[in-house]
């Protein structure tokens, strides 16, 4: 179950921060609507890495659609594998 709190709970920010766990962010609301999420820094790093990876995969798929797929032997030749 998500941990949702009103932003006014940040008056006691230490208590709120202590509730932030791995894979369990604290969501803050303003006027009853979701506004912010507090997550651990390592989770933010993982999210950024995932976004970069997905962008690279999309770039590769786009290239393959435009230029065609490489065969196994083409890859081996490019990598210098005998």
SEGU-393594 format. One record per residue: residue number from 1; z negated, y negated, x of N, C-alpha, C in turn. Coordinates in nm, 3 decimals, decimal comma, padded with zeros to 5 digits. Each point is the difference from the previous one (the first is absolute). Layout:
BEGIN
NODE   nr     n_c3     n_c2     n_c1    ca_c3    ca_c2    ca_c1     c_c3     c_c2     c_c1
NODE  NUM        Z        Y        X        Z        Y        X        Z        Y        X
...
//
This chain:
BEGIN
NODE   nr     n_c3     n_c2     n_c1    ca_c3    ca_c2    ca_c1     c_c3     c_c2     c_c1
NODE    1   00,000   00,118   00,085   00,000  -00,118  -00,085   00,000  -00,124   00,090
NODE    2   00,087  -00,096  -00,028   00,006  -00,120   00,085  -00,128  -00,082  -00,008
NODE    3  -00,031  -00,063   00,111  -00,117  -00,087   00,010   00,047  -00,143  -00,029
NODE    4  -00,026  -00,048  -00,120   00,047  -00,131  -00,045  -00,119  -00,091  -00,023
NODE    5   00,007  -00,119   00,059  -00,110  -00,096  -00,012   00,055  -00,139  -00,026
NODE    6  -00,077  -00,082  -00,068   00,042  -00,140  -00,014  -00,015  -00,071   00,135
NODE    7   00,085  -00,096   00,022  -00,003  -00,072   00,128  -00,134  -00,069   00,024
NODE    8  -00,071  -00,030  -00,106  -00,131  -00,065   00,015  -00,099   00,090   00,075
NODE    9   00,025   00,131   00,004  -00,087   00,091   00,075   00,005  -00,026   00,150
NODE   10   00,098  -00,077   00,046   00,009  -00,030   00,142  -00,113  -00,091   00,047
NODE   11  -00,076  -00,052  -00,093  -00,119  -00,076   00,042  -00,090   00,091   00,084
NODE   12   00,000   00,126  -00,033  -00,071   00,102   00,077   00,104   00,084   00,075
NODE   13   00,078  -00,066   00,086   00,115   00,065   00,062  -00,039   00,122   00,083
NODE   14  -00,119   00,003   00,058  -00,039   00,116   00,081  -00,006   00,125  -00,087
NODE   15  -00,053  -00,013  -00,119  -00,006   00,115  -00,090   00,141   00,047  -00,037
NODE   16   00,088  -00,095  -00,028   00,137   00,034  -00,037   00,070   00,069   00,117
NODE   17  -00,014  -00,055   00,120   00,065   00,058   00,117  -00,053   00,139   00,031
NODE   18  -00,126   00,023  -00,027  -00,058   00,133   00,023   00,059   00,105  -00,094
NODE   19   00,058  -00,043  -00,109   00,061   00,092  -00,096   00,144   00,037   00,036
NODE   20   00,059  -00,073   00,095   00,137   00,031   00,042  -00,005   00,123   00,089
NODE   21   00,073   00,103  -00,039   00,005   00,126   00,075   00,145   00,036   00,028
NODE   22   00,018   00,098   00,087   00,134   00,052   00,029   00,061   00,053  -00,130
NODE   23   00,121  -00,042  -00,029   00,072   00,038  -00,122  -00,073  -00,040  -00,128
NODE   24  -00,086  -00,098   00,009  -00,074  -00,047  -00,119  -00,023  -00,150   00,010
NODE   25   00,104  -00,078  -00,027  -00,014  -00,145   00,009  -00,087  -00,055  -00,112
NODE   26  -00,042  -00,123   00,016  -00,068  -00,072  -00,108   00,100  -00,101  -00,054
NODE   27   00,021   00,004  -00,130   00,091  -00,093  -00,067  -00,082  -00,113  -00,060
NODE   28   00,047  -00,121   00,020  -00,069  -00,118  -00,053   00,085  -00,063  -00,111
NODE   29  -00,070  -00,039  -00,105   00,070  -00,062  -00,112  -00,039  -00,147  -00,011
NODE   30   00,092  -00,076  -00,057  -00,026  -00,140  -00,031   00,042  -00,019  -00,145
NODE   31  -00,093  -00,048  -00,080   00,026  -00,016  -00,145   00,047   00,130  -00,064
NODE   32  -00,057   00,111   00,045   00,030   00,129  -00,059   00,129   00,065   00,045
NODE   33   00,071  -00,062   00,093   00,127   00,055   00,048  -00,010   00,031   00,149
NODE   34   00,067   00,108   00,039   00,001   00,038   00,142   00,058  -00,111   00,086
NODE   35  -00,068  -00,031   00,109   00,043  -00,110   00,086   00,004   00,041   00,148
NODE   36  -00,098   00,076   00,046  -00,011   00,035   00,142  -00,043   00,145   00,016
NODE   37   00,026   00,053   00,120  -00,050   00,132   00,037  -00,056  -00,011   00,142
NODE   38  -00,115   00,058   00,021  -00,059   00,003   00,134   00,013   00,143   00,051
NODE   39   00,069   00,014   00,116   00,020   00,132   00,058  -00,042  -00,004   00,147
NODE   40  -00,021   00,118   00,057  -00,032   00,012   00,142   00,124  -00,039   00,081
NODE   41  -00,022  -00,055   00,120   00,110  -00,045   00,085   00,091   00,117   00,039
NODE   42  -00,058   00,118   00,029   00,085   00,113   00,038   00,090   00,043  -00,116
NODE   43  -00,045  -00,016  -00,123   00,087   00,030  -00,115   00,113  -00,101  -00,009
NODE   44  -00,029  -00,126   00,028   00,104  -00,102   00,000   00,104   00,032   00,107
NODE   45  -00,046   00,043   00,118   00,093   00,038   00,107   00,088   00,117  -00,044
NODE   46  -00,060   00,099  -00,067   00,077   00,115  -00,049   00,105  -00,045  -00,102
NODE   47  -00,039  -00,090  -00,089   00,095  -00,050  -00,101   00,116  -00,072   00,067
NODE   48  -00,031  -00,083   00,098   00,107  -00,073   00,071   00,093   00,097   00,071
NODE   49  -00,056   00,102   00,065   00,082   00,100   00,069   00,087   00,076  -00,098
NODE   50  -00,055   00,033  -00,115   00,076   00,071  -00,103   00,117  -00,085  -00,049
NODE   51  -00,025  -00,127  -00,020   00,106  -00,091  -00,045   00,111  -00,009   00,105
NODE   52  -00,038  -00,010   00,128   00,100  -00,005   00,108   00,081   00,129   00,003
NODE   53  -00,068   00,114  -00,013   00,070   00,128   00,002   00,098   00,011  -00,117
NODE   54  -00,045  -00,037  -00,118   00,089   00,006  -00,117   00,120  -00,093   00,016
NODE   55  -00,021  -00,116   00,060   00,112  -00,092   00,024   00,100   00,061   00,097
NODE   56  -00,050   00,066   00,105   00,089   00,064   00,097   00,077   00,116  -00,065
NODE   57  -00,069   00,078  -00,083   00,067   00,109  -00,069   00,110  -00,052  -00,093
NODE   58  -00,030  -00,108  -00,070   00,101  -00,061  -00,088   00,119  -00,050   00,082
NODE   59  -00,029  -00,058   00,115   00,107  -00,048   00,088   00,088   00,117   00,045
NODE   60  -00,064   00,113   00,034   00,076   00,118   00,041   00,084   00,056  -00,113
NODE   61  -00,056   00,003  -00,120   00,076   00,049  -00,115   00,119  -00,090  -00,030
NODE   62  -00,021  -00,129   00,011   00,110  -00,096  -00,025   00,112   00,022   00,102
NODE   63  -00,039   00,016   00,126   00,099   00,024   00,105   00,076   00,129  -00,026
NODE   64  -00,072   00,104  -00,041   00,066   00,128  -00,025   00,096  -00,010  -00,118
NODE   65  -00,035  -00,077  -00,100   00,091  -00,018  -00,114   00,126  -00,076   00,041
NODE   66  -00,019  -00,099   00,088   00,114  -00,083   00,041   00,085   00,066   00,109
NODE   67  -00,065   00,068   00,093   00,072   00,054   00,116   00,008   00,152   00,002
NODE   68  -00,071   00,065  -00,089   00,001   00,146  -00,004  -00,116   00,058   00,080
NODE   69  -00,031   00,125  -00,032  -00,110   00,069   00,066   00,046   00,055   00,135
NODE   70  -00,093   00,014   00,092   00,030   00,061   00,129  -00,021   00,151  -00,011
NODE   71   00,085   00,074   00,069  -00,018   00,145   00,003  -00,106   00,034   00,104
NODE   72  -00,044   00,123  -00,001  -00,100   00,044   00,097   00,053  -00,015   00,143
NODE   73   00,126   00,036   00,021   00,058  -00,011   00,134   00,013  -00,146   00,044
NODE   74   00,032  -00,091  -00,094   00,006  -00,143   00,033  -00,136  -00,049   00,049
NODE   75  -00,105   00,042  -00,068  -00,135  -00,041   00,039  -00,035   00,056   00,137
NODE   76   00,031   00,127   00,022  -00,028   00,060   00,130   00,075  -00,071   00,111
NODE   77   00,126  -00,036  -00,025   00,079  -00,073   00,100  -00,061  -00,137   00,029
NODE   78  -00,043  -00,070  -00,104  -00,059  -00,133   00,020  -00,132   00,008   00,076
NODE   79  -00,076   00,107  -00,023  -00,128   00,017   00,068   00,012   00,069   00,134
NODE   80   00,120   00,049   00,032   00,023   00,067   00,126  -00,060   00,141   00,005
NODE   81  -00,007   00,064  -00,117  -00,054   00,136  -00,008   00,115   00,098   00,013
NODE   82  -00,018   00,099   00,084   00,105   00,101   00,018  -00,020   00,117  -00,092
//
